[in-house]
Amino acid sequence: MHLPDEISELARHQQWLVSRAQLLAAGVSRAQLQWHIGRTWRVVLPGVYALGPGGLTLPQRQVAGLLYAGPTAVLRGLTAARAWGITAADPAGRVHITVAAPRRPRRVGWLDVTASTIPDPRIAVRGAIVLPSPARAVVDACADVGLSERAEAIAIEAVQRRLVAWDDLAHAFYLRNRRGSASVRRALDAAATGAWSRPEAVLLAAIATSKVLPRPWANPQLIDDTTGQRLVTPDVWFDDVALAVMVHSRQFHSAPAAWDATVQHDAQLTERGVIVVGTTPNRIYRDIATVLARIERTYAVARSRPRPAVTATRRPLVTPSG
């Protein structure tokens, strides 16, 4: 069947997906529609058709879900956060969408549709994909995963990649209802530490309980006062004694070249007189008490020697809102 020009153009824009309402509005008769379903078109959701063979890609599923849910539909939660590029947000093959209340929540196959009364003035449109603001996506994703390390990882990644400012997350959090508030609050607390990863956030939280250690800085910028050279950024820094803690992750340092670079970075600090304590995410998760005790002992050693000529500049914990 030759499709009307407006439907052909719309189908291209919507990744070769169209709704029943769009076809009928363009003049396609019910008889024509029925003839093509099962021959050249496939029903992917009730009232939504793919104008071609083969399985749907994830972006096509997102478009299909938006078409099914109606004109107020927006991606939400884990799906939206992943679409914004947050790798820690994994929707596990499902598509999460929100619509304006009073429409009822429903689930159809791989699609979850929820209703919301909370406005989002920063909706973004990318072709046929409708996204909430990054802050709304991240906060909803943190609520969806509950009290788990994934929520903290999502919030930390969003802030450190500068997708959102921390105060935007706080604003989105205070607008929402109480569902999932505990997990969101803990995730925002982790992001506010300035940590660049969840293991760093766990370590900073443990250090805060110490009666020996002062409050450290997360990921400051270091300069060698003698040469003016910028040094590697430590994960945790005790400025009064120039003590660095480095969290070495196998995920990022498993390749030989990456591990060599890690050793060289630690040596760069040691050459300037900085004492470096190395640890791993696995050790932090499994035996944080031992890690903390080791840092406390090393801090005592660092206090006994002259402070090296290294200047540290703190990074702001809360970046300005965009």
N, C-alpha and C positions, 0 to 999 in steps of 0.2 A: 504494500500500500504506500502510495506517495503521501508523506506527511505534510500538513500545512507548514509553510515556511516558519511561522512563529514557533511551532512545536519543534521543528528540526533545530532551530537556533537554541531554544530553551533546553532541549535534550543535550546538546553539546555542552552548554553551560552547567548542566546538572549531572555531568558525567554519565550521560545516556540513561538517565532515570527520569521518569515522569509519573505524575499522579493521575488517577482516574479523573479527578475534577479538572485538571489542566487539559487533558485530552478532550473531554466533552465540551469544555469552554471554547476550544479551538475548532470545533465542528466535527470531530471524529464521532461517528455514530456508535451507539451501543452494539449494533450488529458487527461493525468493523472491529470494534474493540474485542468482542468475544471471539471473532474468527482468528485474530492474531495471537491471543493468549493461548499458550500451549504449542504454538507453531513457531513463531519468530520472537515472541515476547515472553518474559517470565514474570510471574508474580513473586516479588521478593518480600513484600509485606502487604497486608490487606489494603487494596487500593493504590499500591505502588508497583510500577512495572519497570523492568530492565529491558531496553530495546536492543538486546543482543545476547549471545550465548556466553557461557563461562561463569565462574564464580565471581563474587563481589570482592573488590579490594576493601581495605578498611575505610579509606575516604568515601568509597561508594556506599558502604554501609551507613556511614555518618549522614550522607546526603539522603539516603532512603529513609532513615529514621526521622530526619527533619521534615521530609515531605509527609510522612505518615502522621507525625504529631501536630502538624498544622502551622499556621502563620506566626504564632508566638513562640515557636520552638527554638531552643538554643542548646548547644552542647553543654554538658555540665560535668562537674566532679572529675573523676579520673580520666574520662575521655577528653574533656576540655583541657585539663592540665597537660596530658600527653600531646595534644594537638598544639599547645603552646611550646612544646619542646622539653618538658620536664621528664627526664628519663626515669626517675624514681616512681613516676605515676604509671602504673600498668593496669589498664582496664581488662586484661585477660580475655580479649576477644569480644567483649560486650560493648555496646554503645549506650551511653547514659545521656539523657536529654531532659531538660526541664521546660515546662510550659506555664503560661500564666494561669493562676487559679481563676475560676473554680473547677477547671477540668480535673478529672480524677487520675490518680497514678495508675499505671498499668504496665504489664510486662508481656511482650510478644516475642517469643524466641530469644534472640540475642539482644533485644532492645528493652531498656528500662526507661520508662517515662514517669517523671515526678512533677508535681505542681508546686508553684511558689508564689507568694505574694510580695516578695522582696524585689524592688526594682533594681535594675542594673543599667546605669546611664552610659556605660562604656562598652557596649556590645560592639564586637568587631565582625566584619563580613569579609571572608576570603573566598571569592567565587561563590559557590553554592553552600559553603560552610559558614555557619553562624556561631560565633564564639562569644562566651561571656568575657568580662574583663579578666586579666590574669589573676588579680587578687581574688576575685570570686571563684575562679576555677580552682585555685590552690586551696582556699579555705574549705570548699565543698569536698575536694579530694581528701584532705586531711580528716574531715568528719567521716567520710565513707569508709576509710580503712580502720577507724577506731583507734584504741590505745595500742599502738604498735610502733615499731621503729620506722616503718614506712612513712608515717605521717611526719615525723621529724625530718626524715631524709627529703621529703617533698618540699617542705617549707624552707629548709636550709638551701637546697639547690636553687629554688626560685629566687631567694634573696641574693645568694652569692653570684648567680649568673646575671643579676640586675634585671631580671624579668619584672620584678615588683620591688617596691620599697617596703620596708617593714611596717611603716605606718599605714600603708594601703592595706596590708593584710589585717592589721588591727581594726581598721575601719570596716572592712568586709566582715570580720568576725563579730563585731558588736552589732552589726545590722541583722545578722541571721538569728534563727531561733535557737533554743537550747540543745537540740539534738546534736550529739557529737561534740559538745562544747569542751569536754575535758581533753579529748585528743587534740583538738585545734589549739587550745590554750597551751598545752605542753609543747606542741610543735612550734608555736610562735615563740615560746620561751627559749627553745633550742636555737631558733634562727636569730634571736636577739643577742646571743652570746658573741656573735661574730665568727663562729666556727664555720669552717668550709666543708665539713662533713659530719655525719652523725657520730662517729667515734670521737671526734674532737669535742663535740657537744657533751658527750657522756663524760669525757675526761675533765672538761671544765666544771661540770656539775660536781664531780667527785672532789676536785681541788677546792671548791667553795666550802666543803665541809671540813677542811683541814684547819687545825688550830695552830699549825706551824707556818703555813704558806700564806703570803699576801695574795691579794687579788691579781691574777695574771692578765696579760693582754693577749688577745687572739689575733694571730696573723699580722703583726705590725710590720712596717717597713724599716729595714736596718741600713745604716750607712756607716762605713768605716771612716772615723774621724780623721785618720792620718792620710788616707788616699782620696777620700770622697767617693769611693766606690760603693755602689749599691750591692748589698749582700742578699743571700737567699732569705726568703721569708720563713721564720719559724712558725710552727703551728700554735705553740703556746710559748709565752715569753714572760719572764720575771725580770722587770727592768732594773730593780734596785741592785741586783747582783749579776745581771747579764747571763741569765740561765735560759737555755732554749730546750723545748721538748718537741721532738719530731715524731709524728705518727706515720710510720712507713706501711703503706697498704700494698699487699701482694697484687691487688687488682691493677694498680698503676705502676708497679715496679717489678713485674714478673719477667719482663724481657731483660736480657743481659745489659743492653745499652741503658735502659731506664734505671736498673740497679746501680750501674757504674755512676750515672749522674747523681743518684741519691747519695752515694758514698762521697763523691766530690763535693756536693753541697754541704754535707756535714763537716767535711774537712775544711771547707772555706771558713766556717764559723770557728772551728777549733783553732785554726791558724791565727785568728784575731784575738784569741784568749777567751772566747765564749765557751762555756761548758755545755755540752749537748747530751740530753737524755733521749735515747731512742726507744720507741715501743711500737706495738702493732695493734690494729683493731681487734684481732683475736685475743690478745693479752688484756686489752681494756675490757672486753666483754666478759672474759672468763675469770679474770683475777684482778679486778680494779684495785683492791686493797693493797696488793703487792706493788702494783704500778705506783700508787700514791705514796706508799712508804719509801720507795726508791727515789721518787722526786724529792720528798722531804729530806732524805739523807744527803742527796746531792746538793740541795739548796743550802744546807748547813756547811758543806764543803765550799760552795761558791762564796759564801759570806766571809770565809776566812782568807780569801785572797783579794788583791786589789781589783777593782772593777776595770775591765778593759775599755779602751777608747772607742766605743760603739754607741751611736745614737739611734734610738728607736722612736718611731712616730706611730701613735695609735691610729687605727682605723675607726671611723665613727661606727657605733653599734647600730644606729638608726639612720639610714640614708634619707635625704629629702624626697618627698613624694613627687612623682612625675605629673 
